[in-house]
Amino acid sequence: MPSRILVAGIGNIFLGDDGFGSEVVRLLCATDGAGPDVRVTDYGIGGMHLAYDLLDTWSALILVDALPDRGSPGSLHVFAADHESFGSTAALDAHGMDPGTVFASLRALGGTAPPTIVVGCEVADTADGIGLSEPVRAAVPAALDAVRAAIVLARERSTAQEV
């Protein structure tokens, strides 16, 4: 089966740096897209929408999201999501957008999450307001490169599984 990769930008654009994922996927679509096997979607705060879309068959999911400030705003982190670490309680939550809630809703719907790569940026400011802080805005180009690299990796893994 050919690869099908979902790139999901998540976050609230009305809470400053929480809009990081939305900004990255907006620019990805505006610059070069990602290829015919990739669907790029800004889910914003629509966690249930993402859970329903994950019921389709996907080779990989790339989540682009803001991360809590751990003392280095603007720092980019790329890692494989451990779906087990998000807890095992399956429940439907129409208003939750954090990955744990999305994956729990997906399990409650009878689905399973594909291999997931997270491209996240530590926030500086999530107060009410539109627009990214300077350190988070400065991380966007590197995040675009990280998403593109994750797409290449997901394609390679999908191709390797076909053989």
Disulfide bonds with the S-S distance in Angstrom:
none
